[in-house]
Each structure stands twice: as C-alpha cells, then as structure tokens.
Amino acid sequence: MNPYRQWIFPRLLDWASGKMDKERAELIALAQGEVLELGSGTGANFPFYSDQLVRLWALEPETPVMALAEQVRLGLPAVQSEKINLLCADGHHLPFADDSLDSVICCLVLCTVPDPGKMMREVRRVLKPDGQLLVFEHVAANEQSVRLQGWQNRLNPIWRTLACGCELNRHTRRTIEQAGFQFETIRDERHPEFPRIVSPIILGVAHPV
C-alpha cells in the first residue's frame, strides 16, 4: 500500500476541488433520480446532492479512501445518508444495466483513469436516453494557449507521478463528445483559483445523442 496514494493525495484533491465548491454545488444539485458518481473519493461531494436524489452509487476503486467517504456519509442527516451506497468497482466496467441511470457525475476523475474513452462509452451505455452527464474536469489548454499547452506537455511526466496518474493534457471534452454525448451547457475556461498548469477546466451538462 502506498500511503501517499491512499491517504495524502485524496485530501490534496479535496483541497484543490474545494476552491470550486460554489460551482460544484450548483452542478451536483442538478443530479436527480438514480445517480452514479465516478471516482467519489473521500465523499467531498456528498453534501451537495439535493432532494431530487433517489439513490447515489458512489463508485471508487480505492478501498482505503472509501473508509473516509463512509465517515462523511455517516455525518450527513439520515434522510440523505441512507440514499448513498458506496461501491468499490472499476469505472471501465460499470456494474449497471443498460439505460438504467438518470444522472452520472464525473468530477476530477477523467484526468486519471487509464482509458477515459472506454469509461465514457460505459457511461453512455448505462445512462437512460434522457439522462444527463454532469462534468467538472481540468483539461488540456486550448489552441489559443499554445505556451500553456507546451508547459502541460513538458511537465506531464512529472505531474503524472506526483498526482498518482493524473494527466495534465487530456482533451476531455472531445473524448466525451466522441463517446456519444452533446453538451447542453459548458464552461470551457481558465479558473483563477487553480494553479496555472491545471487552470483550464470544463464544467457543464451533457446528454446522450
């Protein structure tokens, strides 16, 4: 077991994503019905779910991290905590039937998974035709930011090691769209609270097409 990967890095990720609590809260409050959160980590998003939630499947492949998520779950009001189910599973092989989920959350997870395209195809499979994909991810800088793109590419090998597999230069919007989604709303911008190297983000709602 790698203590940094299992305990320290998840808390660093919570700290970083906490700089966008307002935006994340607004996005996750849109989740409704049967919901899957991919890479739920320490459960930092649990308090943001609204009364529209029927049941949440909080998927996380790292079992020690799930112990932290369970503490968060138990600290919520019973009416909310009883809707949350912790699930240790691989996002590349989702244990759900076709067209069975109303909402899927991807929050700072597609930068790290080995095959984001495969995961997005799995999400497309399990989402209902009228379902929604809610996305908050840091991404590769766009074509107008050539200098930043260059630094992301140069620093990516070092960053990948320090950030437990996280990639700086993934074109995540394109990956999502190629998997069969269309964005209804999207913010594609640089976030002022993030370090420059990870400041390009996308935040939005997509639907199967």
Backbone hydrogen bonds in HBPLUS format (Angstrom, degrees):
<---DONOR---> <-ACCEPTOR-->    atom                        ^
c    i                          cat <-CA-CA->   ^        H-A-AA   ^      H-
h    n   atom  resd res      DA  || num        DHA   H-A  angle D-A-AA Bond
n    s   type  num  typ     dist DA aas  dist angle  dist       angle   num
A0006-GLN N   A0002-ASN O   2.90 MM   4  6.05 163.2  1.93 161.7 167.4     1
A0007-TRP N   A0003-PRO O   2.88 MM   4  5.62 158.1  1.93 145.6 150.0     2
A0009-PHE N   A0004-TYR O   2.79 MM   5  5.83 177.7  1.79 166.6 165.8     3
A0011-ARG N   A0008-ILE O   3.11 MM   3  5.47 124.0  2.44 106.0 119.5     4
A0012-LEU N   A0008-ILE O   3.06 MM   4  6.42 150.2  2.16 150.0 159.3     5
A0012-LEU N   A0009-PHE O   3.03 MM   3  4.92 115.8  2.46  95.3 111.7     6
A0013-LEU N   A0009-PHE O   2.86 MM   4  6.14 154.7  1.93 157.5 164.6     7
A0014-ASP N   A0010-PRO O   3.00 MM   4  6.27 150.7  2.08 139.6 147.3     8
A0015-TRP N   A0011-ARG O   2.97 MM   4  6.21 155.9  2.02 144.1 150.4     9
A0016-ALA N   A0012-LEU O   2.97 MM   4  6.25 159.5  2.01 148.4 153.4    10
A0017-SER N   A0013-LEU O   2.89 MM   4  6.09 174.4  1.89 157.4 158.9    11
A0018-GLY N   A0014-ASP O   2.84 MM   4  5.82 133.7  2.06 138.7 151.3    12
A0019-LYS N   A0016-ALA O   3.13 MM   3  5.71 158.8  2.18 111.9 118.0    13
A0020-MET N   A0017-SER O   2.94 MM   3  5.56 162.2  1.97 116.5 121.8    14
A0021-ASP N   A0018-GLY O   3.20 MM   3  4.94 146.7  2.31 113.4 107.6    15
A0024-ARG N   A0020-MET O   2.85 MM   4  6.01 170.6  1.86 165.7 169.0    16
A0025-ALA N   A0021-ASP O   2.81 MM   4  5.82 159.5  1.85 149.0 154.8    17
A0026-GLU N   A0022-LYS O   3.11 MM   4  6.33 158.5  2.16 146.4 151.6    18
A0027-LEU N   A0023-GLU O   3.00 MM   4  6.22 157.0  2.06 148.7 155.1    19
A0028-ILE N   A0024-ARG O   2.86 MM   4  5.96 177.3  1.86 159.6 160.6    20
A0029-ALA N   A0025-ALA O   3.05 MM   4  5.96 144.4  2.18 139.2 147.9    21
A0030-LEU N   A0027-LEU O   3.03 MM   3  5.61 158.0  2.08 112.6 119.6    22
A0031-ALA N   A0028-ILE O   3.01 MM   3  5.46 158.2  2.06 112.9 119.5    23
A0033-GLY N   A0052-GLN O   2.93 MM  19  6.26 160.0  1.97 148.7 142.2    24
A0054-VAL N   A0033-GLY O   2.96 MM  21  4.66 164.0  1.99 123.7 123.8    25
A0055-ARG N   A0033-GLY O   3.30 MM  22  6.54 162.6  2.34 135.7 133.7    26
A0102-ASP N   A0034-GLU O   2.84 MM  68  5.24 148.8  1.94 141.0 151.4    27
A0103-SER N   A0034-GLU O   3.27 MM  69  6.54 156.8  2.32 149.0 149.2    28
A0035-VAL N   A0055-ARG O   2.85 MM  20  6.09 173.8  1.85 170.3 172.3    29
A0057-TRP N   A0035-VAL O   2.77 MM  22  6.12 160.9  1.80 155.9 162.2    30
A0036-LEU N   A0103-SER O   3.00 MM  67  6.42 153.6  2.07 145.5 153.0    31
A0105-ILE N   A0036-LEU O   2.75 MM  69  6.20 156.7  1.81 156.7 163.7    32
A0037-GLU N   A0057-TRP O   2.94 MM  20  6.25 165.1  1.96 154.1 156.9    33
A0059-LEU N   A0037-GLU O   2.96 MM  22  5.99 150.8  2.04 157.9 167.3    34
A0038-LEU N   A0105-ILE O   2.97 MM  67  6.02 170.2  1.98 162.3 161.3    35
A0039-GLY N   A0059-LEU O   2.89 MM  20  5.63 115.1  2.32 133.0 151.1    36
A0040-SER N   A0059-LEU O   2.94 MM  19  5.78 159.9  1.98 144.1 149.4    37
A0043-GLY N   A0040-SER O   3.03 MM   3  5.64 161.1  2.07 141.0 143.5    38
A0046-PHE N   A0043-GLY O   3.09 MM   3  5.40 155.4  2.16 111.4 118.8    39
A0048-PHE N   A0045-ASN O   2.95 MM   3  5.55 155.0  2.02 123.0 130.9    40
A0049-TYR N   A0046-PHE O   3.39 MM   3  6.03 171.3  2.40 120.8 122.8    41
A0053-LEU N   A0050-SER O   3.18 MM   3  5.91 169.5  2.20 117.9 121.0    42
A0056-LEU N   A0083-LYS O   2.83 MM  27  5.98 169.2  1.84 150.2 151.9    43
A0085-ASN N   A0056-LEU O   2.78 MM  29  5.96 161.8  1.81 164.9 170.7    44
A0058-ALA N   A0085-ASN O   2.84 MM  27  5.99 163.9  1.86 155.5 160.9    45
A0087-LEU N   A0058-ALA O   2.89 MM  29  5.67 165.6  1.91 144.8 140.3    46
A0060-GLU N   A0087-LEU O   2.96 MM  27  6.33 152.5  2.03 158.1 163.9    47
A0066-MET N   A0062-GLU O   3.33 MM   4  6.65 141.7  2.48 143.4 154.1    48
A0066-MET N   A0063-THR O   3.07 MM   3  5.03 125.1  2.38  95.9 110.4    49
A0067-ALA N   A0064-PRO O   3.14 MM   3  5.44 142.7  2.28 102.6 112.5    50
A0068-LEU N   A0065-VAL O   3.01 MM   3  5.37 129.1  2.27 105.3 117.7    51
A0069-ALA N   A0065-VAL O   3.17 MM   4  6.59 152.5  2.24 144.6 152.8    52
A0070-GLU N   A0066-MET O   2.87 MM   4  6.10 147.4  1.98 143.9 152.3    53
A0071-GLN N   A0067-ALA O   3.29 MM   4  6.57 146.0  2.41 136.2 143.7    54
A0072-VAL N   A0068-LEU O   3.20 MM   4  6.59 153.3  2.27 145.8 152.5    55
A0073-ARG N   A0069-ALA O   2.88 MM   4  6.18 162.5  1.91 152.4 157.4    56
A0074-LEU N   A0070-GLU O   2.96 MM   4  6.13 162.9  1.99 149.8 153.4    57
A0075-GLY N   A0071-GLN O   3.16 MM   4  6.30 129.8  2.43 135.3 147.6    58
A0075-GLY N   A0072-VAL O   3.05 MM   3  5.14 135.1  2.26  98.3 111.3    59
A0076-LEU N   A0073-ARG O   3.14 MM   3  5.51 164.5  2.17 111.6 116.4    60
A0080-GLN N   A0077-PRO O   2.88 MM   3  5.47 143.8  2.01 116.9 127.3    61
A0081-SER N   A0077-PRO O   2.88 MM   4  6.07 168.8  1.89 158.0 161.6    62
A0082-GLU N   A0078-ALA O   3.03 MM   4  5.77 161.0  2.07 146.6 149.5    63
A0083-LYS N   A0080-GLN O   3.10 MM   3  5.60 156.6  2.16 112.8 119.9    64
A0084-ILE N   A0081-SER O   3.15 MM   3  5.44 161.0  2.19 110.6 116.4    65
A0093-HIS N   A0090-ASP O   3.04 MM   3  5.63 162.2  2.07 118.1 123.7    66
A0099-ASP N   A0125-ARG O   2.97 MM  26  6.33 164.2  2.00 145.3 146.5    67
A0100-SER N   A0126-VAL O   2.76 MM  26  5.50 133.1  1.98 131.8 141.4    68
A0101-LEU N   A0126-VAL O   2.94 MM  25  5.99 155.5  2.00 157.3 159.5    69
A0128-LYS N   A0101-LEU O   2.89 MM  27  5.69 158.8  1.93 164.7 157.5    70
A0132-GLN N   A0102-ASP O   3.01 MM  30  6.47 150.6  2.10 142.9 150.5    71
A0104-VAL N   A0132-GLN O   2.99 MM  28  6.51 147.0  2.10 155.2 164.2    72
A0134-LEU N   A0104-VAL O   2.83 MM  30  6.16 168.2  1.84 167.1 171.2    73
A0106-CYS N   A0134-LEU O   2.89 MM  28  6.22 163.0  1.92 169.9 172.7    74
A0136-PHE N   A0106-CYS O   2.91 MM  30  6.28 156.7  1.96 166.2 166.3    75
A0108-LEU N   A0136-PHE O   2.81 MM  28  6.18 153.0  1.88 161.0 169.8    76
A0112-THR N   A0109-VAL O   3.06 MM   3  5.61 162.4  2.09 116.1 121.7    77
A0113-VAL N   A0109-VAL O   3.29 MM   4  6.53 156.4  2.35 160.1 166.6    78
A0167-GLU N   A0111-CYS O   2.76 MM  56  5.23 148.1  1.86 134.5 144.3    79
A0119-MET N   A0115-ASP O   3.14 MM   4  6.48 160.1  2.18 153.6 159.6    80
A0120-MET N   A0116-PRO O   2.92 MM   4  6.11 158.0  1.97 148.0 153.5    81
A0121-ARG N   A0117-GLY O   3.02 MM   4  6.28 147.1  2.13 144.3 153.2    82
A0122-GLU N   A0118-LYS O   3.02 MM   4  6.30 147.9  2.12 144.7 153.5    83
A0123-VAL N   A0119-MET O   2.88 MM   4  6.25 151.8  1.96 147.5 156.0    84
A0124-ARG N   A0120-MET O   2.89 MM   4  6.11 155.5  1.95 142.8 149.5    85
A0125-ARG N   A0121-ARG O   3.01 MM   4  6.23 142.7  2.15 136.3 146.2    86
A0125-ARG N   A0122-GLU O   3.10 MM   3  4.97 118.9  2.49  90.0 105.3    87
A0126-VAL N   A0122-GLU O   3.05 MM   4  6.38 156.6  2.11 153.0 157.3    88
A0127-LEU N   A0123-VAL O   3.01 MM   4  6.03 142.4  2.15 152.5 160.8    89
A0131-GLY N   A0128-LYS O   2.78 MM   3  4.77 162.7  1.81 117.5 118.0    90
A0133-LEU N   A0206-ALA O   2.77 MM  73  4.99 168.1  1.78 151.3 153.3    91
A0206-ALA N   A0133-LEU O   2.82 MM  73  4.99 163.6  1.85 148.4 154.1    92
A0135-VAL N   A0204-GLY O   2.90 MM  69  5.33 174.6  1.91 161.6 163.3    93
A0204-GLY N   A0135-VAL O   2.92 MM  69  5.33 153.3  1.99 142.0 150.2    94
A0137-GLU N   A0202-ILE O   3.01 MM  65  5.49 160.5  2.05 154.8 161.2    95
A0202-ILE N   A0137-GLU O   2.85 MM  65  5.49 153.9  1.92 158.8 166.5    96
A0139-VAL N   A0200-PRO O   2.90 MM  61  5.58 158.6  1.95 134.8 140.6    97
A0140-ALA N   A0170-ARG O   2.90 MM  30  5.15 152.4  1.97 141.5 138.8    98
A0145-SER N   A0142-ASN O   2.93 MM   3  5.58 163.2  1.96 120.6 126.2    99
A0149-GLN N   A0145-SER O   2.92 MM   4  6.15 160.1  1.95 155.8 162.3   100
A0150-GLY N   A0146-VAL O   2.96 MM   4  6.20 155.3  2.02 147.3 153.4   101
A0151-TRP N   A0147-ARG O   3.10 MM   4  6.47 155.4  2.16 148.1 153.8   102
A0152-GLN N   A0148-LEU O   2.90 MM   4  6.15 159.4  1.94 154.2 160.1   103
A0153-ASN N   A0149-GLN O   2.95 MM   4  6.23 159.6  2.00 152.6 157.6   104
A0154-ARG N   A0150-GLY O   2.95 MM   4  6.19 157.6  2.00 148.2 154.5   105
A0155-LEU N   A0151-TRP O   2.88 MM   4  5.92 163.1  1.91 152.1 156.5   106
A0156-ASN N   A0152-GLN O   2.97 MM   4  5.69 123.1  2.30 138.3 150.3   107
A0159-TRP N   A0155-LEU O   2.89 MM   4  6.04 173.8  1.89 165.3 167.3   108
A0160-ARG N   A0156-ASN O   2.77 MM   4  5.79 164.0  1.79 156.9 160.6   109
A0162-LEU N   A0158-ILE O   3.07 MM   4  6.40 167.4  2.08 156.9 159.9   110
A0163-ALA N   A0159-TRP O   2.74 MM   4  5.72 153.1  1.81 158.3 165.6   111
A0165-GLY N   A0160-ARG O   2.74 MM   5  4.60 169.3  1.75 155.9 152.1   112
A0166-CYS N   A0163-ALA O   3.25 MM   3  5.32 158.1  2.30 105.8 112.4   113
A0175-THR N   A0171-HIS O   3.13 MM   4  6.45 154.8  2.20 147.3 155.1   114
A0176-ILE N   A0172-THR O   2.94 MM   4  6.19 161.4  1.98 156.9 160.3   115
A0177-GLU N   A0173-ARG O   3.00 MM   4  6.25 165.3  2.02 154.0 157.8   116
A0178-GLN N   A0174-ARG O   2.87 MM   4  6.00 155.8  1.93 150.2 157.0   117
A0179-ALA N   A0175-THR O   3.19 MM   4  6.34 128.9  2.46 136.2 148.1   118
A0179-ALA N   A0176-ILE O   3.18 MM   3  5.25 138.2  2.36  96.9 108.5   119
A0180-GLY N   A0177-GLU O   3.15 MM   3  5.44 163.5  2.17 108.8 113.3   120
A0209-VAL N   A0180-GLY O   2.99 MM  29  5.71 151.2  2.07 146.6 145.7   121
A0182-GLN N   A0207-HIS O   2.90 MM  25  5.48 152.7  1.97 151.3 159.6   122
A0207-HIS N   A0182-GLN O   2.89 MM  25  5.48 156.4  1.95 144.5 148.4   123
A0184-GLU N   A0205-VAL O   2.71 MM  21  5.62 153.6  1.78 149.1 158.4   124
A0185-THR N   A0205-VAL O   3.33 MM  20  5.35 160.0  2.37 139.3 144.8   125
A0205-VAL N   A0185-THR O   2.95 MM  20  5.35 143.0  2.09 135.3 145.8   126
A0187-ARG N   A0203-LEU O   2.80 MM  16  5.06 146.9  1.91 133.8 144.9   127
A0203-LEU N   A0187-ARG O   2.95 MM  16  5.06 139.0  2.12 135.3 146.8   128
A0189-GLU N   A0201-ILE O   3.08 MM  12  5.64 146.6  2.19 151.0 160.0   129
A0201-ILE N   A0189-GLU O   2.76 MM  12  5.64 165.2  1.78 170.1 173.9   130
A0191-HIS N   A0199-SER O   2.78 MM   8  5.01 160.0  1.82 134.0 135.7   131
A0194-PHE N   A0191-HIS O   3.30 MM   3  5.72 159.4  2.35 112.0 117.9   132
A0198-VAL N   A0195-PRO O   2.95 MM   3  5.66 148.4  2.05 123.6 132.0   133
A0199-SER N   A0196-ARG O   3.18 MM   3  4.87 168.5  2.20 102.9 105.6   134
